[in-house]
Amino acid sequence: MLGPARFLELFGMLDVPAYLGELVWNDDLVARVWRGELPGVTFEGIVGKAGGGHDLVMAKAKTEAWVRRILERYGEDEGRKLVELRADSAAAVRERLED
């Protein structure tokens, strides 16, 4: 897996989502993404990366609009499987980053 800097070095010239900078992954960030309030967020959401190589940690935060569209298109049961609405909190991501 590629870390953020190496990814941009190799693929930054392609049509990829904008690099939003180094952000602190916390409940406030996830809530802002959910509401679509973070400048530069795509319709789907964001992917956060830290580290590199075998120590790379990745997390996703989806927008409410994207989740609603998936649930509408595929129905409640199948839609929930697709968007993986699990109770993975920002605290769990922070824990993994601290290891």
Secondary structure, DSSP 8 states (H G I E B T S, - for coil): ---HHHHHHHHTTSS----------SHHHHHHHHTT-STT--SSEEEEEES-GGG-EEEEEE-HHHHHHHHHHH-HHHHHHHHT-----HHHHHHHHH-
